[in-house]
Amino acid sequence: MINQEHSRRIEAYIRNVEYVLERLRSKYLSDSKIREIIEIVEAYLKDSKYYLSKGDYFTALATIAYAEGLLDALRLLGLVKFEWLRLSDLMKKAFTKVLTAGTFEILHPGHIMYLKEAWNLGRVITIVSRDETVKRIKGRDVIIPEDQRLEVIKHIYYVHKARLGYTDDMFRVIEEEQPDVIFLGPDQPIDENVIVREVERRGLKDITVVRMNKLINKELYSTSKIINKILERFGKLKL
């Protein structure tokens, strides 16, 4: 019978394969034979993620084992070079709870990078801001309602759990979820020290607050920029 530890172990295997693939993709794209095998590995990896998300642990384990075997075969044949990460380190990540939060109104690559960075630290719990909270902070009505924003976030691979926040007290979620890490986006308007002080005041211990330091300065890596671009291009049209 599969228990939680077994599930985390499968997730650790998935993380290991993903780690190696990220390092192989850019190095061996010019070799058509190796690229073809890497594409098969990617397909098995995708299948394993899907089956794990559905609770089909046996199929998830089988497919990620195929992926590992193909990569090991490439290495043993001397066609690629890489080293696996230690399973103990990956298992530690699998048991580390990382809390993230945001509006996620119009999903864009900046959101994906933020959630992926959080996933690199552990299991991601994402809090989606309520419509009332967004209006209070941003000074405007939300475009995409909270239930739809939540549904989209639930289906992102890097997110293990998604839920709505509270309108009266943002720290209630932290009390309920008891994360190991609170991971902030690079431009989220809250001071890390404020969070640390409030967490300590509430008697919550061993919580680390980390801010993502990569601010992507690209044209449409911002919800506000996307909205402004739409208004600029279609504001005078009836869609």
C-alpha positions, 0 to 999 in steps of 0.5 A: 500500500502506498503511503505519504512517504512513498508518494514523496519518494516518487516526487523526488524521482520526478524532481531528479529527472527534471533536474537532469533534463534541464541540464541536458536540453541545451547541451545536446540539442544538435545531436538528433539521436540524443534529442529524440531520446530526451524527448521520449524521457520528457514524455515519460516525465510528463506522464509521471507528473500526470499520474502522480497528480491523479493518485495513480502512484504505481503508474507514476513510479513506472513511467518515471523509472522508464525515464531514469533508465533511458537517461542512465543508458545514455550516460553509460554509453558515454553519450551524455554526462550528468550526475543525479542529485542525492535522494535524501536531499530531494526527499527533504524538499518533498517534505518542505512546505512552501507558502506562496500567494498572489492575485494570479488574475491574468496568468503569465510567464512571470507567475510560472517562474515564481511558482517554479522557483517555489517548487524548487524549494519544496511542496507549494501551497498557493493562496489566491487573493479574494476579489474583495482583497484585490479591490482594496489593494489595487483600487479596482474591481477584479477582472477574473473572479476568485473561483476561476483564478483558483481553478487555474492555479490548481491545475499548474504542476508546480502547485501541490495545493491551492486555496483562497485567502481571507479578507480580514486576516492574511496571517490566518492562512499561515496559522492553518497551513504551518509552512516551513517557508514563506516565498514572496514574489520580487515585487509583492508589496509587503516587507519581509520583516513585517511577516517575520515579526507577526509570525513570531508574535503569533507563536509560529516557529521555524518559518523562513521568509524568502523573497524571489530576487529575479524580477523579469523586465519583459514587456508582458510579464505583468498583469497591469502591462497586459491589461494596458496593452489590451486597452491600447490595442482594442480599447476603441473596439467592441470585441 
